[in-house]
Amino acid sequence: MKRSFFLLSAMLALAPSALWAHPSHTLSFSGRLVGIHYQQPSIDVRVGAKTLEVRVTPNTSIQRSGVFATLASLRLGDRVEVLAARSGKMLVAQSISAH
């Protein structure tokens, strides 16, 4: 009973993000955190020779070393893995994992 309730809860929690991001518009990349902008809020991630600006929303899941975190706990130079969706010309983070 508890297991099926947990599975149902997990499915319901993940359903809105699955509906929001069309698979062809979803990107996954990793790089170094080179900028944090609290006003917008967004982060800059250096991927190879390019720097990508990624918006952060209240729905963005942020983890640091496997533990849930906030934008304020990210540090410049962190290695990050980002799952983002395109919204027009912008990238919007669905999840950020810092190491």
PyMOL commands that set and color helices and strands:
alter all, ss='L'
color gray80, all
select helices_A, chain A and resi 2-20+23-25+71-73
alter helices_A, ss='H'
color red, helices_A
select strands_A, chain A and resi 26-37+42-47+50-55+61-64+67-68+79-87+90-98
alter strands_A, ss='S'
color yellow, strands_A
deselect
rebuild
show_as cartoon
